[in-house]
Amino acid sequence: MQEAALYSPELSRPAPAEQPAPPRPAALSAIIGRIEEAIEQETAAIRSDPAFDIKASNARKSRHLYELNRAMKGLSQAEVLNEHRDALIRLRGKLADNEKALRAHLSAVAEVASLIRDAIQRADTDGTYSAREFGVAGRAA
């Protein structure tokens, strides 16, 4: 009889997973601070470092966004706004500056690509490889 109690279905079920502790306002503040720092670093690097690794920066920002989403789980929007209004306003300003820097960078990249495209087109039309030259050579063969 005791053996039956040891193998009961109740004992064979895994224990329910513990629910994570509700996010603390300090944890959310720290995450927002890390996001601000990453955005500031990216903005400065875009403006000053031609070899800046934007892919690594995007990966870093994605991790921070994931952390932020996890920390905000279970919190209401009103609760977050009440607790972190100033930090979110600061972050919004830094994101606006970052967007301006990214747009300027993309515009510069598009301009360089356009210059390269135009140079290639001019080189193609200098007569060196014209259809007429190939047409004459094609008839001789």
Disulfide bonds with the S-S distance in Angstrom:
none
